[in-house]
Amino acid sequence: MMRFDVLTIFPGMFVGPFGETIIKRAQEKGLVAINVHDIRDYATDKHRTTDDYPFGGGAGMVMKPEPIFSAVRAVLAQARSEGFATSEVILLTPTGRVFDHCVAKELAQREHLALICGRYEGVDERVRELLVTDEISVGDYVLSGGEIPAMVIVDAVTRLVPGVLGAAESAEEESFAEGLLEYPQYTRPAEFEGLRVPDVLLSGNHAAIARWRREQSLLRTLRRRPGLLLRAHLTQDDLKFLRRAAEEEGIPLPFEEE
């Protein structure tokens, strides 16, 4: 089992996302355990204060260290008591490393993730220095806090836990799993509003279908996210197809030709 502990001052935000679809089924199967903790429960004053003005002045508020330290230490102690020997304490912050499929696969190898959701202008730096083992950002844009990034990470990582998805190959065939965008998908009817499903998908020729899907994945990546090709695992046949497609469409390849 993989365990997630989410530390936040807005626990109500997680009721819907963690109580539906794949994440719900993963919990019901006992494949993952997700616990959401209110940092305010670890504040020591009657107002349950979790933020204060920054030293040195400036706009906004900063999350106080004491409640976060108390919350994380309590969570880690509980996890150890339940047999989780190692834990990663992750701060969701714009200054962290950018989350992608490779990071998701890395985190899926861990047994316990504690996710700290920052708010306001951020958290006291001593949280980073003394508690946190990793810092993650979900992209170069501004969000109100770390709650939505935490949902993204739990969703992406949960999908990679063995047994969560119905088909073993599903996780590996989706976009980014091999560094490429996913190929086009079709279902019934075979023709809709004048557009017909490509004949190869109706042919029953599995080798031809696999080749078509690979080429469409390469072509879609070249057109929309060519930079991804720099990190993808490309065969010689892939490279030949990309050179031909790039020449036909007038799209420069993102890598130098030998």
N, C-alpha and C positions, 0 to 999 in steps of 0.2 A: 504493500500500500504506500502511496505517496501522500504526504501531508502538506497542506497549505494553511498558514495562519496569517490573516490580514489584519493589520492594526490601523485604525482609522478613527476619526471623530464623527464620521457619518455612516454608521453601520447599516442604516436603512437603505442605502444605495445598492446594497448587494443582494437584497431579498429576491428580486426578479431574475437577474442574470445567473445567480447560482442555484436557482430553484426550477430551472427549465432545461429541456432538451438534453444534449450530450452530457453536460456537467451534472445535471440531476441524475441521469442514469449511471454515470461513473460512480457517484456517491452511493447510490442504491446497491450497486454491485460490490461495494467495498474496495474499489480500486483506488479511490482517492478520498481523503477526508479534508473538508474545508471548514475552517473556523474563523469567524469574524469577531474581532475584539474592539470594544469602544475604549479608546485611549483615555477618554474622560473618566472612566471608572478608576483610573490609577492616579488621578489628581488628588492632592491632599487638602485642598481648601473647600469650603462649602459651596463655592460657585463652580467647582470642577474646572478650574482654569487650565488651559493647555497652551496658551500663547501669551506673549508679552512684547513690549516695545523693544526694538533693537538697540543695543549699546552703540553709541556713536551717532544716533539719530537716523533719520531716513523714513521713507514712507512704508506703511504696512506694518504687519506684526510677524513675529518669529515664533515657531513652535518651541515650547520650553523642553529642556532635556529631561527633567525629573520624571514626568509621566511616561515618556517614551521609554526611558531606561527601565522603569518599574514594569511596564507592560511587556517589553521584550524579554526581560529576565524571567518573568512569570511564565511566559509562553515557552521559552526554552526549557525551563525546569519541568513543565508539564510534558513536553515532547520527550525529554529524556526518561521521565518516569514511565512513559508508554512504549519505550524501546527504540526510539529514534536516536541513534548514536551521534549523528552529525547534522548540523543545521547551517543553512545559508541565510544571513540576515540582509535583505535587499531593500535599499532605499529607492523609491520611485522619484526621480528628480531629473530635470532637464540637463543637468551636468553629467549624467551617467552615460555609459556606453549605449549605443543604439540597439534596440531590440530587433532581432530578425530571426529567421528560421534556424540559423546556426546556433544562436543563443538559446532559442527554445529547446533545441535538441540537447544542448549542454545542460540546461536546467532540468530537463526530464530525467537525467541520470542521477539527480540528487534525490534524497529521501524526504527531506523537509525543507520547505521554503517559508521564511517569515518575511512578509512584505509590509514595509512601513509606508503609509500614504502621507506624503508631505502636503502641506496647505500653506496658504498665505504667501509670505516672502521666502518660505523655506523652513528648515529646522536648524536648531542650534548646532554649530559645527562640531561640538563634542560628540554628538550622535554619530557623525561620520567617522570621527577619529577613534572612538572607543567601542562602538557597537557593530557598525555596518561591515559586512564582508564583500558587498558588491553594490554598485549603483547602476541603475538602468533607466534609460529614457525611451519612450515609444515614438519619438520623432521630434523634428525641429519646428515645433509650434507650441502655443501657449494653451494650457488647460487650467482649470480651476484648482485642481489638486491631483493627487496620485491615485484616486479611486478608480477612475476609468482605466489608466494604465495597469493597475492591479488586475482588473477584470480581463484585460487583453492577455496578460501573461498567464493567468490561471487557465483561460480558455485554450490558448495556443499550446501550453505545456500539457494540459490534461489530454488533449487529442493524441499526444505522442506516448502516453502511458500504455504499455501493452494490454490489450484486451478492451480498451475503451471504445475504439471504432469497430463497427460491425465487420468490415472486411479488412484483412491484414494489410492489403496493398493500398488502401485509401489514403493513408497519411503520406505515403511516398509518391503518389501520383498527383497530388495537388500542387497548385502554384507554389513556387519557391522551394519545394522539397528537393529538386535537383538543380536549383539555381535558375530555373526557367519559369516563364508564365505558363499556365495550363492551356492545353489545346481546347478548341471549341467543343461544346457538348450539345447533343440533340436528343430528343425523345419523340414519341408519337404526337401528332400525325407526321407521316413522311413528307407531306407537303402542306405548307401553311401560308396563306396570303401570297401565293405566287413564288415562295421560296421553298426549294426542295432540299432535303437532307443529302449531303454528298453521297454519290453512288457507292463509294468504297465502304462506307459504314453499313450498307445494306448487302454487301457482297458475301459476307460470311468468311472472307479470307482474312484470317487473324493476323497473318504476317503483314499483309498489305495495310490493314487497319492500324497496326502498331507503327508502321513506317509513316503513314499519313499523320497520325497523331504526333509523332516526334517532329516531323517537319513543320506541322502547324504550330507546335509549341515554340520551335526555333524562330519561325517567321513572326509570330506574335511578339516574342521577346525582342527581336530585331527592330520591329516597328515601334514598340511602345516603351520598352525599357532596355535599350541596347547595352547599357552599362552592366547589366546582370550577366551578360555573356562572358565578361572578363573573369568571373568566378565559377562559371558553370563547368561541368565535366563534359567536354566535347570530344567526340570521336572524329576520325578522319572523314567519315561520311557526313557528319554534322558540318564540319568545316567546308567541305565541298558544296553542300547545299546552301550554306550561308553566303559563300562567295557568289554563287550564282544568283541567289535571291537579292543580295545587296546590289549587284550590277543591274539586274532587271528593274529594280525599284528606285535606283539612284540613292540608296542609303549607304553612308560610309560605315564600314565595319569599325567597331570600337577598339580593335586590336590591330597591331601592325602585321602586315603580311611578310612572310619570310621570302 
